[in-house]
């Protein structure tokens, strides 16, 4: 019986509707998302190269940022090509096993990004609240440990959540009103008992979101308390400016996720859900390198030098 269920599941397909409800917008949307993806690839790969070649950027904050750029590049590459394909082809089907693979890699990089954002908040906390201990506290070994933990935790969550999906059975073709494979897609499409999978999904979803957000909020609360105690206005401005880029990235990332969770599951909200999904899978990976580079003179200077050396072409 188990073998039969597995065979049925492996042959079942999902049909990702994406933005097929708007046929007149298929070409403009393709051009828009292709442009965004191109900027994402150039921006994130360029950020990694810039951090690598500029000794001034060999600091814990930019070490974390280089990994954040790598994660954003990978996550966008998982979702965007399938979105672009569905905008130009009639057949929008995807095998369940392919959908599971897409989701699994997505879990790794989304959760890794959450942990990295929390680690970056802690880095800013130490830099501003305990500047004399910063070099010792944020040593290269400790930073490498934090990044390793981020990836390993992402992989661990991926294994658990993927296992909970594999415990489900899928018996027939399902039409999915989205462009990406998410956990809710598998739950709604399953023809078997979902209680175990729902519990696992809720536990790990809430655990990762809540714990990382608590670390970030606590770090910034202590940072703001420290900044308010500073007597120098220029010192307060300098301290706050070092946090501005990270705060912007955190606000956009968690704001989008919280918005999606707060939207009621109704037909009227399907477009909003798709737009929100586009934002955190396609747009945010493009925005992060822009956010961190626009206010940083060292990044801009290195970028200009690379252009002059023809390492990066405009």
C-alpha positions as a Markdown table, in Angstrom:
| # | Residue | x | y | z |
|---|---|---|---|---|
| 1 | Unk | 0.0 | 0.0 | 0.0 |
| 2 | Unk | 2.8 | 2.4 | 0.9 |
| 3 | Unk | 4.6 | 1.6 | -2.4 |
| 4 | Unk | 1.4 | 2.3 | -4.3 |
| 5 | Unk | 1.0 | 5.7 | -2.6 |
| 6 | Unk | 4.6 | 6.6 | -3.4 |
| 7 | Unk | 4.1 | 5.7 | -7.1 |
| 8 | Unk | 0.9 | 7.7 | -7.2 |
| 9 | Unk | 2.7 | 10.7 | -5.6 |
| 10 | Unk | 5.7 | 10.5 | -8.0 |
| 11 | Unk | 3.4 | 10.7 | -11.0 |
| 12 | Unk | 1.1 | 13.5 | -9.8 |
| 13 | Unk | 1.7 | 16.9 | -11.2 |
| 14 | Unk | 0.8 | 20.4 | -9.9 |
| 15 | Unk | -0.2 | 23.2 | -12.3 |
| 16 | Unk | 1.2 | 26.5 | -11.1 |
| 17 | Unk | -1.1 | 29.2 | -12.4 |
| 18 | Unk | 1.2 | 32.1 | -11.6 |
| 19 | Unk | -0.1 | 35.2 | -13.3 |
| 20 | Unk | -1.9 | 33.4 | -16.1 |
| 21 | Unk | -5.1 | 35.3 | -15.1 |
| 22 | Unk | -3.5 | 38.3 | -16.8 |
| 23 | Unk | -2.7 | 37.2 | -20.3 |
| 24 | Unk | -2.0 | 40.8 | -21.5 |
| 25 | Unk | 0.6 | 41.2 | -18.9 |
| 26 | Unk | 2.6 | 38.0 | -19.6 |
| 27 | Unk | 5.3 | 39.7 | -21.8 |
| 28 | Unk | 5.7 | 42.9 | -19.6 |
| 29 | Unk | 5.9 | 40.7 | -16.5 |
| 30 | Unk | 8.5 | 38.5 | -18.1 |
| 31 | Unk | 10.6 | 41.5 | -19.0 |
| 32 | Unk | 10.2 | 43.0 | -15.5 |
| 33 | Unk | 11.1 | 39.8 | -13.7 |
| 34 | Unk | 14.0 | 39.1 | -16.1 |
| 35 | Unk | 15.4 | 42.5 | -15.4 |
| 36 | Unk | 15.0 | 42.1 | -11.7 |
| 37 | Unk | 16.7 | 38.7 | -11.8 |
| 38 | Unk | 19.6 | 40.1 | -13.9 |
| 39 | Unk | 20.1 | 42.9 | -11.3 |
| 40 | Unk | 19.9 | 40.3 | -8.5 |
| 41 | Unk | 22.6 | 38.2 | -10.0 |
| 42 | Unk | 24.9 | 41.1 | -10.9 |
| 43 | Unk | 24.2 | 42.8 | -7.5 |
| 44 | Unk | 24.8 | 39.8 | -5.3 |
| 45 | Unk | 27.7 | 38.3 | -7.1 |
| 46 | Unk | 29.2 | 41.8 | -7.4 |
| 47 | Unk | 28.8 | 42.4 | -3.7 |
| 48 | Unk | 30.6 | 39.1 | -2.9 |
| 49 | Unk | 33.5 | 40.1 | -5.3 |
| 50 | Unk | 33.7 | 43.6 | -3.9 |
| 51 | Unk | 33.9 | 42.3 | -0.3 |
| 52 | Unk | 36.5 | 39.8 | -1.3 |
| 53 | Unk | 38.9 | 42.2 | -3.1 |
| 54 | Unk | 38.7 | 45.2 | -0.7 |
| 55 | Unk | 40.7 | 44.7 | 2.6 |
| 56 | Unk | 38.7 | 47.5 | 4.2 |
| 57 | Unk | 35.6 | 45.3 | 4.0 |
| 58 | Unk | 37.1 | 42.3 | 5.7 |
| 59 | Unk | 35.1 | 42.9 | 8.8 |
| 60 | Unk | 32.5 | 40.7 | 10.5 |
| 61 | Unk | 29.6 | 42.8 | 9.2 |
| 62 | Unk | 30.7 | 42.4 | 5.6 |
| 63 | Unk | 31.6 | 38.8 | 6.2 |
| 64 | Unk | 28.0 | 38.2 | 7.1 |
| 65 | Unk | 26.9 | 40.3 | 4.2 |
| 66 | Unk | 28.8 | 38.3 | 1.7 |
| 67 | Unk | 27.0 | 35.2 | 2.8 |
| 68 | Unk | 23.7 | 37.0 | 2.8 |
| 69 | Unk | 24.4 | 37.9 | -0.8 |
| 70 | Unk | 25.2 | 34.3 | -1.6 |
| 71 | Unk | 21.9 | 33.1 | 0.0 |
| 72 | Unk | 19.9 | 35.8 | -1.8 |
| 73 | Unk | 21.4 | 34.7 | -5.1 |
| 74 | Unk | 20.7 | 31.1 | -4.5 |
| 75 | Unk | 17.1 | 31.7 | -3.3 |
| 76 | Unk | 16.3 | 33.9 | -6.3 |
| 77 | Unk | 17.7 | 31.3 | -8.7 |
| 78 | Unk | 15.5 | 28.6 | -7.2 |
| 79 | Unk | 12.2 | 30.5 | -7.8 |
| 80 | Unk | 12.7 | 33.0 | -10.6 |
| 81 | Unk | 13.6 | 30.8 | -13.6 |
| 82 | Unk | 10.4 | 28.8 | -13.1 |
| 83 | Unk | 8.4 | 32.0 | -12.8 |
| 84 | Unk | 9.9 | 33.2 | -16.1 |
| 85 | Unk | 9.2 | 29.9 | -17.8 |
| 86 | Unk | 5.6 | 29.9 | -16.7 |
| 87 | Unk | 5.2 | 33.4 | -18.2 |
| 88 | Unk | 6.2 | 32.2 | -21.7 |
| 89 | Unk | 4.9 | 28.6 | -22.0 |
| 90 | Unk | 1.4 | 27.2 | -22.0 |
| 91 | Unk | 2.3 | 24.1 | -20.0 |
| 92 | Unk | 2.7 | 25.3 | -16.4 |
| 93 | Unk | 2.8 | 21.8 | -14.9 |
| 94 | Unk | 5.5 | 20.6 | -12.5 |
| 95 | Unk | 6.0 | 17.2 | -11.0 |
| 96 | Unk | 5.4 | 16.9 | -7.3 |
| 97 | Unk | 8.9 | 15.6 | -6.7 |
| 98 | Unk | 10.3 | 18.7 | -8.5 |
| 99 | Unk | 8.1 | 20.9 | -6.5 |
| 100 | Unk | 9.4 | 19.3 | -3.3 |
| 101 | Unk | 13.0 | 19.8 | -4.4 |
| 102 | Unk | 12.3 | 23.5 | -5.1 |
| 103 | Unk | 10.6 | 23.9 | -1.7 |
| 104 | Unk | 13.4 | 22.1 | 0.1 |
| 105 | Unk | 16.2 | 24.3 | -1.3 |
| 106 | Unk | 14.0 | 27.3 | -0.6 |
| 107 | Unk | 13.7 | 26.3 | 3.1 |
| 108 | Unk | 17.5 | 26.1 | 3.4 |
| 109 | Unk | 18.1 | 29.5 | 2.1 |
| 110 | Unk | 15.2 | 31.3 | 3.7 |
| 111 | Unk | 16.0 | 30.0 | 7.2 |
| 112 | Unk | 19.7 | 30.6 | 6.7 |
| 113 | Unk | 18.9 | 34.2 | 5.8 |
| 114 | Unk | 16.8 | 34.6 | 9.0 |
| 115 | Unk | 19.7 | 33.4 | 11.1 |
| 116 | Unk | 22.2 | 35.6 | 9.2 |
| 117 | Unk | 20.0 | 38.6 | 9.8 |
| 118 | Unk | 19.9 | 37.8 | 13.5 |
| 119 | Unk | 23.7 | 37.3 | 13.5 |
| 120 | Unk | 24.2 | 40.7 | 11.8 |
| 121 | Unk | 21.9 | 42.3 | 14.4 |
| 122 | Unk | 24.1 | 40.8 | 17.2 |
| 123 | Unk | 27.2 | 42.1 | 15.4 |
| 124 | Unk | 25.8 | 45.6 | 15.4 |
| 125 | Unk | 24.9 | 45.2 | 19.1 |
| 126 | Unk | 28.4 | 44.3 | 20.1 |
| 127 | Unk | 30.0 | 47.0 | 17.9 |
| 128 | Unk | 27.9 | 49.8 | 19.4 |
| 129 | Unk | 27.3 | 48.6 | 23.0 |
| 130 | Unk | 30.7 | 47.0 | 23.6 |
| 131 | Unk | 33.1 | 48.6 | 21.1 |
| 132 | Unk | 36.3 | 47.9 | 23.2 |
| 133 | Unk | 35.4 | 44.2 | 23.2 |
| 134 | Unk | 34.3 | 44.0 | 19.5 |
| 135 | Unk | 37.5 | 42.6 | 18.0 |
| 136 | Unk | 37.7 | 39.8 | 20.6 |
| 137 | Unk | 33.9 | 39.1 | 20.7 |
| 138 | Unk | 33.5 | 39.0 | 16.9 |
| 139 | Unk | 36.6 | 37.1 | 16.1 |
| 140 | Unk | 36.9 | 35.4 | 12.7 |
| 141 | Unk | 36.5 | 32.0 | 14.3 |
| 142 | Unk | 33.3 | 33.1 | 16.1 |
| 143 | Unk | 31.9 | 34.7 | 12.9 |
| 144 | Unk | 32.6 | 31.5 | 10.9 |
| 145 | Unk | 30.9 | 29.5 | 13.6 |
| 146 | Unk | 27.8 | 31.7 | 13.4 |
| 147 | Unk | 27.6 | 31.3 | 9.6 |
| 148 | Unk | 28.2 | 27.5 | 9.9 |
| 149 | Unk | 25.3 | 27.3 | 12.4 |
| 150 | Unk | 23.1 | 29.3 | 10.1 |
| 151 | Unk | 23.6 | 26.9 | 7.2 |
| 152 | Unk | 23.4 | 23.8 | 9.3 |
| 153 | Unk | 20.2 | 24.9 | 11.0 |
| 154 | Unk | 18.7 | 25.7 | 7.5 |
| 155 | Unk | 19.7 | 22.2 | 6.3 |
| 156 | Unk | 18.3 | 20.6 | 9.5 |
| 157 | Unk | 14.9 | 22.4 | 9.1 |
| 158 | Unk | 14.9 | 21.4 | 5.5 |
| 159 | Unk | 15.3 | 17.7 | 6.3 |
| 160 | Unk | 12.5 | 17.8 | 8.9 |
| 161 | Unk | 10.0 | 19.8 | 6.8 |
| 162 | Unk | 10.8 | 17.8 | 3.7 |
| 163 | Unk | 10.2 | 14.6 | 5.6 |
| 164 | Unk | 6.8 | 15.9 | 6.8 |
| 165 | Unk | 5.9 | 16.6 | 3.2 |
| 166 | Unk | 7.0 | 13.1 | 2.0 |
| 167 | Unk | 4.7 | 11.7 | 4.7 |
| 168 | Unk | 1.8 | 13.1 | 2.6 |
| 169 | Unk | 0.2 | 11.4 | -0.4 |
| 170 | Unk | -0.9 | 13.2 | -3.6 |
| 171 | Unk | -3.5 | 11.4 | -5.6 |
| 172 | Unk | -4.5 | 13.7 | -8.5 |
| 173 | Unk | -3.5 | 16.8 | -10.4 |
| 174 | Unk | -3.9 | 20.0 | -8.5 |
| 175 | Unk | -4.2 | 23.5 | -9.7 |
| 176 | Unk | -2.1 | 25.8 | -7.6 |
| 177 | Unk | -2.9 | 29.5 | -7.6 |
| 178 | Unk | 0.7 | 30.6 | -7.2 |
| 179 | Unk | 4.1 | 30.5 | -9.0 |
| 180 | Unk | 6.2 | 28.9 | -6.3 |
| 181 | Unk | 6.0 | 25.7 | -4.2 |
| 182 | Unk | 5.2 | 26.6 | -0.6 |
| 183 | Unk | 4.3 | 24.5 | 2.4 |
| 184 | Unk | 0.7 | 25.4 | 2.2 |
| 185 | Unk | 0.6 | 24.1 | -1.4 |
| 186 | Unk | 1.4 | 20.6 | -0.3 |
| 187 | Unk | -1.1 | 20.7 | 2.6 |
| 188 | Unk | -3.9 | 21.8 | 0.3 |
| 189 | Unk | -3.1 | 19.3 | -2.4 |
| 190 | Unk | -2.7 | 16.3 | -0.1 |
| 191 | Unk | -5.3 | 13.5 | -0.1 |
| 192 | Unk | -4.0 | 12.0 | 3.1 |
| 193 | Unk | -4.0 | 12.9 | 6.8 |
| 194 | Unk | -2.3 | 16.2 | 7.3 |
| 195 | Unk | -2.2 | 16.6 | 11.1 |
| 196 | Unk | 1.4 | 15.6 | 11.5 |
| 197 | Unk | 2.6 | 17.8 | 8.7 |
| 198 | Unk | 0.6 | 20.8 | 9.9 |
| 199 | Unk | 2.1 | 20.5 | 13.4 |
| 200 | Unk | 5.6 | 20.3 | 12.1 |
| 201 | Unk | 5.1 | 23.2 | 9.7 |
| 202 | Unk | 3.6 | 25.4 | 12.4 |
| 203 | Unk | 6.3 | 24.5 | 15.0 |
| 204 | Unk | 9.3 | 25.2 | 12.7 |
| 205 | Unk | 7.7 | 28.2 | 11.0 |
| 206 | Unk | 6.9 | 29.9 | 14.2 |
| 207 | Unk | 10.1 | 28.9 | 15.9 |
| 208 | Unk | 12.4 | 30.3 | 13.3 |
| 209 | Unk | 10.4 | 33.5 | 12.8 |
| 210 | Unk | 9.9 | 34.2 | 16.5 |
| 211 | Unk | 13.4 | 33.3 | 17.7 |
| 212 | Unk | 15.3 | 35.3 | 15.1 |
| 213 | Unk | 12.9 | 38.3 | 15.4 |
| 214 | Unk | 13.4 | 38.3 | 19.2 |
| 215 | Unk | 17.2 | 38.3 | 18.8 |
| 216 | Unk | 16.9 | 41.2 | 16.3 |
| 217 | Unk | 14.5 | 43.3 | 18.3 |
| 218 | Unk | 16.4 | 42.7 | 21.6 |
| 219 | Unk | 19.7 | 43.7 | 19.9 |
| 220 | Unk | 18.2 | 46.9 | 18.5 |
| 221 | Unk | 16.4 | 47.8 | 21.7 |
| 222 | Unk | 19.8 | 47.7 | 23.6 |
| 223 | Unk | 21.4 | 49.5 | 20.7 |
| 224 | Unk | 18.9 | 52.3 | 20.9 |
| 225 | Unk | 19.3 | 52.6 | 24.6 |
| 226 | Unk | 23.0 | 52.9 | 24.2 |
| 227 | Unk | 22.7 | 55.5 | 21.4 |
| 228 | Unk | 20.3 | 57.6 | 23.5 |
| 229 | Unk | 23.0 | 57.7 | 26.3 |
| 230 | Unk | 25.6 | 59.2 | 24.0 |
| 231 | Unk | 26.3 | 62.8 | 24.6 |
| 232 | Unk | 27.7 | 63.6 | 21.1 |
| 233 | Unk | 25.1 | 64.2 | 18.3 |
| 234 | Unk | 27.7 | 63.2 | 15.7 |
| 235 | Unk | 28.3 | 60.0 | 17.7 |
| 236 | Unk | 24.6 | 59.2 | 17.8 |
| 237 | Unk | 24.3 | 59.8 | 14.1 |
| 238 | Unk | 27.3 | 57.6 | 13.2 |
| 239 | Unk | 26.1 | 54.8 | 15.4 |
| 240 | Unk | 22.6 | 54.9 | 14.0 |
| 241 | Unk | 23.9 | 55.1 | 10.4 |
| 242 | Unk | 25.8 | 51.8 | 10.8 |
| 243 | Unk | 22.5 | 50.2 | 11.6 |
| 244 | Unk | 20.3 | 51.9 | 9.0 |
| 245 | Unk | 21.0 | 49.4 | 6.1 |
| 246 | Unk | 20.5 | 46.3 | 8.2 |
| 247 | Unk | 17.3 | 47.8 | 9.8 |
| 248 | Unk | 15.9 | 48.5 | 6.3 |
| 249 | Unk | 16.7 | 45.0 | 5.1 |
| 250 | Unk | 15.1 | 43.4 | 8.2 |
| 251 | Unk | 12.0 | 45.6 | 8.0 |
| 252 | Unk | 11.4 | 44.7 | 4.4 |
| 253 | Unk | 12.1 | 40.9 | 4.9 |
| 254 | Unk | 10.0 | 40.4 | 8.0 |
| 255 | Unk | 7.4 | 42.9 | 7.1 |
| 256 | Unk | 6.6 | 41.0 | 3.9 |
| 257 | Unk | 6.5 | 37.6 | 5.6 |
| 258 | Unk | 4.3 | 39.0 | 8.4 |
| 259 | Unk | 2.0 | 40.5 | 5.8 |
| 260 | Unk | 1.6 | 37.2 | 4.1 |
| 261 | Unk | 0.8 | 35.4 | 7.3 |
| 262 | Unk | -1.8 | 38.0 | 8.3 |
| 263 | Unk | -3.7 | 37.8 | 5.0 |
| 264 | Unk | -6.8 | 35.7 | 5.3 |
| 265 | Unk | -6.9 | 32.6 | 3.1 |
| 266 | Unk | -9.6 | 33.7 | 0.7 |
| 267 | Unk | -10.0 | 34.0 | -3.1 |
| 268 | Unk | -10.1 | 37.8 | -2.8 |
| 269 | Unk | -6.6 | 37.9 | -1.4 |
| 270 | Unk | -4.9 | 35.5 | -4.0 |
| 271 | Unk | -3.4 | 38.4 | -6.0 |
| 272 | Unk | -2.0 | 40.0 | -2.9 |
| 273 | Unk | -0.5 | 36.7 | -1.8 |
| 274 | Unk | 1.1 | 36.2 | -5.2 |
| 275 | Unk | 2.5 | 39.8 | -5.1 |
| 276 | Unk | 3.8 | 39.2 | -1.6 |
| 277 | Unk | 5.4 | 36.0 | -2.7 |
| 278 | Unk | 7.0 | 37.8 | -5.6 |
| 279 | Unk | 8.4 | 40.4 | -3.3 |
| 280 | Unk | 10.2 | 38.1 | -0.9 |
| 281 | Unk | 11.3 | 35.5 | -3.5 |
| 282 | Unk | 12.3 | 37.9 | -6.4 |
| 283 | Unk | 12.4 | 41.5 | -5.2 |
| 284 | Unk | 14.1 | 41.3 | -1.8 |
| 285 | Unk | 17.2 | 39.4 | -3.1 |
| 286 | Unk | 17.6 | 42.3 | -5.5 |
| 287 | Unk | 17.1 | 45.0 | -2.9 |
| 288 | Unk | 19.6 | 43.8 | -0.3 |
| 289 | Unk | 22.9 | 44.5 | -2.2 |
| 290 | Unk | 21.4 | 47.9 | -3.2 |
| 291 | Unk | 20.5 | 48.7 | 0.3 |
| 292 | Unk | 23.9 | 47.9 | 1.7 |
| 293 | Unk | 25.9 | 49.6 | -1.2 |
| 294 | Unk | 24.1 | 52.9 | -1.6 |
| 295 | Unk | 25.2 | 54.3 | 1.8 |
| 296 | Unk | 28.7 | 52.8 | 1.8 |
| 297 | Unk | 31.6 | 54.8 | 0.3 |
| 298 | Unk | 34.0 | 51.8 | 0.4 |
| 299 | Unk | 31.7 | 49.6 | -1.6 |
| 300 | Unk | 31.1 | 52.4 | -4.2 |
| 301 | Unk | 34.8 | 53.1 | -4.4 |
| 302 | Unk | 35.7 | 49.4 | -4.9 |
| 303 | Unk | 32.9 | 49.1 | -7.5 |
| 304 | Unk | 34.4 | 52.0 | -9.5 |
| 305 | Unk | 37.9 | 50.6 | -9.4 |
| 306 | Unk | 36.6 | 47.2 | -10.6 |
| 307 | Unk | 34.9 | 48.9 | -13.5 |
| 308 | Unk | 38.1 | 50.8 | -14.3 |
| 309 | Unk | 40.0 | 47.5 | -14.3 |
| 310 | Unk | 37.3 | 46.0 | -16.5 |
| 311 | Unk | 36.7 | 43.2 | -13.9 |
| 312 | Unk | 33.1 | 44.3 | -13.8 |
| 313 | Unk | 31.5 | 45.7 | -17.0 |
| 314 | Unk | 28.6 | 48.1 | -17.0 |
